[in-house]
Amino acid sequence: GRIEVNTVDASGPPPQASHAAAAAAAIGKPSVVSRVGWGSPDGQGSRVKPYYYPVNHMVVHHTADSNSLTGSEQSWADRVRAEWSFHTYSRGWGDVGYNYLIDPNGVIYEGRAGGDDVVAFHDTANYGSMGVVLIGTYANVPPTQAAQDALVRLLAWKSAQKNIDPLGRSYYYGCDISSYCRPYNAGAVVLNIAGHRQVTPGHTTCPGDQALAYLPGIRDRVKRMVSDNTSTGNTGSDLVVDDGSSGFAMSPTAWHDASCGYDGHTYWTYATDGASENSATWRPTIPTTGRYRVFVHIPQGCGLGSSPYASTAAAYRIHSAEGNTTRTVDHNTASSWVDIGAYQFNAGTD
């Protein structure tokens, strides 16, 4: 199998530049901006002692603030720091209350310090849950597609890692020891992927009516992603073909280097009208015949110009045992790993 990209737009006039790296992979942890990356005053550490409990539930929230940058905010990292400050000082929690935060562009941020299974402050007693918050207010408008896609990737990774049924319900210890949850959920049984108000009914409207309405579809997408990657025995290890790999090849075009992207490097070039120009191919070595999910890595913030500086409809052609499939990706708005579908691949390189 192989993945090709033509950096000329599938339709419309060509923009200035394009770049990408690709991988055929099973479910891995999606790209996450570290605490240092978003400017946590405590860095990767915390001023409070971390506690741990195995995660078996995932709870979705919204921050109930503006859906766009406001005031002096220059980036969503500014909002993440504001959430940290509110939870640390105003709430007295010593750190941000969520395990992960997702901005409207689909960028995922590391929340509470401590890593996997760290107990945060987000729904009730919190022991056994991973809290994920969508930045913004989703009472009357749905989360952006980018935010939904990022949420699906994050929940699918955790579901696969912890063997959680995305469509199921199960006992939640954090609920059992909470007066906000136990009286309202018989036997402390809660949806494995729940909205905040489904954990503590009557005590909050979080994550907003629209976000809650989209949750059944989110669960279905998570289930499909997990099923695609476990039904054929994939173990979660990634097959990465980077621009330094032997399985990577570029068309004979004037390519330029940039110090950004996967592993700190990417190639880019100026698009032309020639459909056969400005293309690249990623050819992984498939260890076992089976179904694999394919992601492409789209770097942002490379200093190449003001958006739109890249292809708005770069065409990715996936050559698999099922035939040839084309998917388009807007390189200006996509961030980090972008899911372009699951396909059947034969073992080997063809």
PyMOL commands that set and color helices and strands:
alter all, ss='L'
color gray80, all
select helices_A, chain A and resi 35-38+76-90+145-162+173-176+182-184+186-188+196-199+209-230+262-264
alter helices_A, ss='H'
color red, helices_A
select strands_A, chain A and resi 2-9+17-18+21-25+57-62+100-102+108-110+129-134+169-171+189-191+193-195+238-241+248-250+256-258+266-270+279-282+290-298+314-320+323-329+336-345
alter strands_A, ss='S'
color yellow, strands_A
deselect
rebuild
show_as cartoon
